């Protein structure tokens, strides 16, 4: 009986803790305000030390969108570290082609992790591959990289990365900020990754006003790439 009560008590405390660490935009009853991106981002940079930013790359156009976005940010304020799925053969080549000759982005650092879900993989089997990726990325994210900010735009690889960051938040070790930018091709509805990260990301940005009307707790600032 005492064991059962202890388990129930731990579960209740865990749910309370999960609610506490949810993003303020989810807990707030008001809609997300359309603050300027640059102003809000700049306020987090209180020192001259660059913000260590983990950037998740992905196939299917995600990498192209991501590189277009980070090139609009000041590389003096952000230190970009890239994470790519181990089966993705093109993203690293694309990034090197675009940034290798730009001194302000050097050195280019890449980390590879198991892909949580392959294209056209069933949702059921992706549960197991996501768990495998989560275990591996917990080490990559929290020990090897230890970022201040996680920047993602929708590839399945981003889910275990963000959950790894949330683990540190749950344990009270470090509050890693997460910014999710939905893919520009999502006009009427969110992607599967977007539907998950809608409740977890500290900031959730979209490229189309239709999505803000449908999902009131996202931010719309116009097209952020292309």
HELIX and SHEET records of a PDB file:
HELIX    1   1 UNK A    2  UNK A   21  1                                  20    
HELIX    2   2 UNK A   24  UNK A   27  1                                   4    
HELIX    3   3 UNK A   37  UNK A   43  1                                   7    
HELIX    4   4 UNK A   62  UNK A   70  1                                   9    
HELIX    5   5 UNK A   91  UNK A   99  1                                   9    
HELIX    6   6 UNK A  103  UNK A  105  5                                   3    
HELIX    7   7 UNK A  123  UNK A  139  1                                  17    
HELIX    8   8 UNK A  140  UNK A  145  3                                   6    
HELIX    9   9 UNK A  157  UNK A  170  1                                  14    
HELIX   10  10 UNK A  192  UNK A  197  1                                   6    
HELIX   11  11 UNK A  209  UNK A  214  1                                   6    
SHEET    1   A 7 UNK A 110  UNK A 113  0                                        
SHEET    2   A 7 UNK A  78  UNK A  85  1                                        
SHEET    3   A 7 UNK A  51  UNK A  56  1                                        
SHEET    4   A 7 UNK A 149  UNK A 152  1                                        
SHEET    5   A 7 UNK A 177  UNK A 181  1                                        
SHEET    6   A 7 UNK A 203  UNK A 206  1                                        
SHEET    7   A 7 UNK A 219  UNK A 220  1                                        
END                                                                             
